[in-house]
Amino acid sequence: MNYKNPIIPGFHPDPSVCRVGEDYYLVTSSFEYFPGVPIFHSKDLVNWHQLGHVLTRESQLPLARQIPPGWSQGIFAPTIRFNNGRFYMITTNITLYKSFFVWAERPEGPWSEPVYMEGWGGVDPSLFFDDDGKVYITGTSNYQEESGGIYQAELDIESGLLLSGRQLIWEGTGGSDPEGPHLYKVNGLYYLLAAEGGTQYGHMVIIARSTSPYGPFTSNPNNPVLSNRSTSRPIQATGHADLVQAADGSWWSVFLGVRPIGNSKRHHLGRETNLVPVYWNEDGWPVFGNNGFAEVEHKALAISLGEPPQLDEREDFNSGTLSVAWNFYRNPVPGCWSLTERPGWLTLRGQAASLNDKESPAFLVRRQQHKNCEIEARLEFLPLEEGEEAGLTVFMNEHFHYEIARTVRNGKSVILLRRRVGSMVQVEAEAEYNEPSVVLGISADERFYSFAYKGADHHSIPLGKGETLFLTTEVTGGFTGVYVAMYATGNGKASVSPARFDYFDYSPMEDKPINLYALMAESASTGS
């Protein structure tokens, strides 16, 4: 029996995994989205159910932007480990440029307040609990005062105090940006797993070993042990891996990768979580995947696959709580959203902040996880003043987004389609609209987002399209992926009129591979 990658699609980068008995737990980076660090549970390493988030309080995850837009902040590269009855998650909040850990007795939480580790620089911290009771923190250089490589110190896991100085333990194999380290002990030897080559198409996984946790570390002569660089495989940018031994004794690795659009070198869904089997050769080195390559399909081997989790396609806002799929962009403004103001509906109260601003807008988002999908939401909103606006947006960051929205322009209530691509902002289409409610729709495929709306007669009226290519990471920068959001804004002042959403549908469709370059050539020749 085979399984397919990615095992967790959409923006879920930097995966880390641990096993407790026959249960597996996995966390991923969340960057500027709140709540932070999604946490998943599985019985078979392939089918994952999201339990919730690790960081659910602003005191755990302050996200007020500290540097200019255009660079992802927030949570980078978490690691999850279990020791002596506790789960630990360690990470760095780049917004503060501080590393910390939290702990919980149950993966669902509640998780503790952050324990910050003063004197620890760099990012991508990982924890290793040794047999003798010592705890080590391993991570990157601080890039300002230290040479590149992997650094380590002994840690007091109760107080967060460093018990030793930071020490360079491995410079890697010579590739750029040594990062994402994890330390393991296997058959009496210490193995140090890391990534190099940057987190795009040169990404790769490397490994070394030693008889001591501080080295010296001997590099695997077959490094990199996992990389799809310089190939045409459907999964690219493979790296930032973590190892886990299954309950049956087999070994596996989770890692990040991207699925480019067609045969291009551009991707928009973000870095996703993938899985490959690992076996140990006669020289005591791990061999990842298909002799160092990651494929879309791998054999499940001895793993008994369970049923995949069902995707909740409709959010009807009837339960009184949001499902775990939803996020805010940075910390939400108190009072900007409610599920109780009108029961069964999501109410958004537009703030002065718009989709273009560094402050957090009134904005509820979920990841786009499938290249082909359909999104629909019913909105009740009667804008009274110029600038009041509410609708749906396809959002990469404040400089790159498309939206279909209801607003007032020149004294008239209209439905508009607008695109922002860097500094270029264009209203592509608008239509006068005076009914009390509207159904807004987005249809996505690999090439385009198509936007339409429906009134009381249920007739769909198209407004236009926007290319997926302009929302790819290679164009927009940053480390996230596309989200789809319901939003409201007063565009410079608080909105008088509330925006109310009755439901939100997200329906995945069948993926159909395309040859992007052929389609681009066809469009150029026809002028379409």
Protein Blocks (a to p, Z undefined) as FASTA:
>chain_A
ZZdddfbgcjdehiacddehjaccddddekjaccehiadddfkomaccdfbdfblcfklm
ccbdfbdehiaghjehiadddeehiacdddddfklopacddddfbfnbpaddddddehia
cehiacdddfkopacdddddehlmpccddddddddfknopafbdcddfbgbjopahiehi
acddeehiacddddehijalmgccdddddfbfnbpadddfkbcfbdcehiabfbghiahi
addddfkopacddddddddehjbdbdfkbpadddddddddfkopacehjehiacfbdcek
jaccdddddddfbaghlnopacfkbccehjadehiacfklpghiacddddfbdfkbmbdc
dddddddfbfbdcdddddddddfbghiacdddddfblmbccddddddeehiacdddddde
hjbccdfbdcddfbfbdcddddddfkbccdddddfkopacdfbdcdfklmcfklngpjbd
cdddddddeehpacfbdcddfbdcddddddddddfklmmmmmmmnoZZ
